[in-house]
């Protein structure tokens, strides 16, 4: 996959210590990954890079809103998202990204691309079930909700179970087999 240049951080010229980077994440970013669950995205991302002599520590912190479709009614709504992610970049003989919290890049590298970590942390922070807030408070009026309510099973409150109820005689014969041990 092609790397997005704006998420490549050159660390060679940076002094030891903390450095901050700010990014605006929009729908174009997710289209690059062919992720089409978001109708629209508007997230702010703060990256804190702590450069040390033998490693780089990254702290990603994001918040904002994404527009998604409700899983129940398919109505679009804005879902609040926020989260943090921490990972470490070390230097080694060859590139290795098998561990989710540790990225190993070859000695002599002068920049690191963090787009995959940004993408994964944001997508994984999305709730597995997206419910429109109007469903929970009852303010959403939708044809789909009306149809779901119409087709939902009703409780029969008038039904009372008594010992005088007649059962099917075939079941009585089977119950005798259980008691004949």
ABEGO torsion letter per residue (X at the ends): XBBBAAABBBAAABBBEBBBBBBBBBAAAAAAAGBAABABBBBBBBBBBBBBAABBBBBBBBBEBBBBBBAAAGBBBBBBBBEBBBBBBBBBABBBAABAABBBBBBGBABBBAAAAAAAAAAAABBABBBBAAAAAGABBBAAAAAAAAABBBBBAABBBBAABBBBAAAAAAAAAAAAX
